[in-house]
């Protein structure tokens, strides 16, 4: 099994994701090859909470230009993690 910190790359903190935090839903950028079960186990091991549900979303590459040079952004995977009602909020996001 992979290291949980290799599966969960970083939290995604935006205005929309901050609103979801009130409902115990957190957003992470995860490894492209990670499954929902891998993500669930990684969050439970890192933050010591119970995960109720995991929704994943593949973010496609987008065309970008910088002057006359053009290219694409990288593809990446986003995970919405819902915690159970009896679990505590993540301490990592309390300071945000």
N, C-alpha and C positions, 0 to 999 in steps of 0.2 A: 504494500500500500504506500502511496505517496505521503510525503510530509504534508500536514494540513496547511502549513504556511506557503507551500508551493501551489496549493489549489486556490486559496483565497489570496488574490494579489493586493487589492486595496479596497477600502470603502469608497462609495460614490456619494458625495455630499453635495446635493443641490437643493434648491428650494422645494421642489416636488418630493424629493426623498426625505426631507426634513418633516414634511407634513405626514408622510407615512410612518415615521418613527413613533408618533403618538399612538398608533394602532399596533405597535410591536412588529412593524415590518421594516427590514433593513435591506439596503442595496449594496452589492459588492461586485467588483470586477473579478472574474474567476478565470481559471485556465480554460482554454478553448476545448480541451479534450475531457474536462471534468463532467461527470454525470451528476444527476440530482442527489443520488445517494452519497457520492463522494463529498459534495458540497455540504450536505446535512451533517455528515460525520465530522467534517473539518470545523464547521461552526460550533458544533457541540463540544468538540475537544478544545478549541482555542478559548471560547468564551464561557464554557461551563454552564450552558443553558439547554433547554429542550426546544427542539425545532418541530413546529407543527407541519409546515409546508414549504416547499421550494419551487419557485417558478423561474425558468431560465429563458433567456432571450439572446439570440445571436445578432450582434450588431454588424451590419455589412460595411464593407469598405466604401469610402466616399471619394469622389474626385476632388482634388484640391489644386489650386494654382498659386504659384509664387512668381510673379513677373511672367516671363515667357516659359518658365519651367512648369510642367504639370506632372501630377502623379496621383497616388491614392493613399488614403489613411489606412491604418492596419485594421483588420477584422478583429473583433474581440467578443467576449461573452459576458453578459450581465446576469446576475442572479438576485431575485427578490426572495428574501428569507423571512418567513412568518414564524414568530415564536409562540409557544403556548401561553395561555392566559396566566398560568401559575408561575411562569419564569420571570426573572427580574429583567429590567431593561439593560442593554449593554452599556457598561461603564465607559467604553471607548467613545461613545457618541454623546455623553452627558456634557462634555465641555464645548460642544459645537453650538 
